[in-house]
Amino acid sequence: MVIEPKIRGFICLTAHPAGCEQNVINQINYIKSKKAIDGGPAKVLVIGASTGFGLASRITSAFGSDAATVGVYFEKPPAPGKPGSAGWYNTAAFEKQAHDAGLYAKSINGDAFSDEIKEKTIALIKKELGQVDLVIYSLASPRRTNPKTGVAHNSVIKPIGEVFTNKTVDFHTGVVSEISINPATEEEIANTVEVMGGEDWAMWIDAMKEANVLANGVVTVAYSYIGPALTEKVYRKGTIGRAKDHLEATAFEINDSLKAIDGKALISVNKALVTQASSAIPVIPLYISLLYKTMKAEGIHEGCIEQIQRLFEQRLYNGSTIPTDDKGRIRIDDWEMRPDVQAKVDELWKIADTESLKSIGDLAGYHGDFMNLFGFEVPGVDYTADVNEVVEVSGLVS
Ligand code: NAI
């Protein structure tokens, strides 16, 4: 079928298999253009492996370190006449490339928050890999059913304590407007922590430790975000920030629990990037379009794959101590948070409106990245051609 984008706000209902495949090949080529990661991981589990930072982590492990990878994700398979989700096609493309390169790669599609998917993943690792030496936790989800209580929780993106009013942009039309978001209730804060906090990460690591599938010296990393004062009321000091505080505190607990096997739990604070998760957060798209413009002008712009390659090579596997901030976090958002970059974004923010954004922001870059997430507007792909929407994931465990 010929697949066209069907956009509804910050989501695209269709995805293009050939565009997703090209995106994955481009990321693999980037990793291959870098030198192999010395002392990199050998057997890796990526939870949230199909898009964004998780996919980049899987690609970096496999093609930068020849690692065997198991990917867990929650994606929609295609059916005749009905394209699957982007993460499905990304994984199909990744596994094809990995298998062609002789690398072990298998996937589990289902709810990572459930006991069932944890058990299935652990059984697979036990049977086929024995143990893993790296566990990446890269889930971004709007909801979670807690397996202990059976209660379903929905996360919200809201400020805490007071109404937050600021500028935002509709990244499809370029219209800048003001939005006001009401503060979250205590219940909404607690629900967001249930979904995006660290409890599920700890459950994964506990279950894996119990099953003896974590290698001696195992490293586990979860991704966090901080960002500037401009966005902190809606992000870091809002509901999602509370969840990230919880995730970061959980790293210390997991770290303690891994001491017996000489393991480590770490947080990596990553850069703001266009992903399915971040497009849904008000204010962030305007910030990102000004940030992209500034970082591109400085020659320091990075996408997910560049961020994760640098995280692996210069932080996790740098052959020496892993550098962290005073709260024990790895900072790979260092270029985003550079004082000169933030000063420039602040200056641009003050004058940003619908008219000025055309020249002071990188809305085209934002929009292009957004379309690319779903395999559209990828250079070299013929979107008028008939493509087979029913693509299999070769390493999918049924
Ligand atoms: P994303 O939306 O691209 O990826 C989310 C992944 O989680 C996908 O693989 C998806 O299939 C999987 N997933 C969602 N719900 C699931 C479930 N119930 N069971 C199994 N898999 C599920 O998100 P992104 O942006 O890569 O985020 C990953 C992490 O990085 C998050 O913790 C996010 O807060 C963090 N981060 C994101 C930044 C950004 O600007 N995008 C910046 C810094 C950190």
Boltz pocket constraint, residues with backbone or C-beta under 6 A from the ligand:
constraints:
  - pocket:
      binder: B
      contacts: [[A, 47], [A, 48], [A, 49], [A, 50], [A, 51], [A, 52], [A, 53], [A, 54], [A, 72], [A, 73], [A, 74], [A, 75], [A, 87], [A, 110], [A, 111], [A, 112], [A, 113], [A, 137], [A, 138], [A, 139], [A, 140], [A, 141], [A, 143], [A, 223], [A, 224], [A, 225], [A, 268], [A, 269], [A, 270], [A, 271], [A, 272], [A, 273], [A, 274], [A, 275], [A, 276], [A, 277], [A, 278]]
      max_distance: 6.0
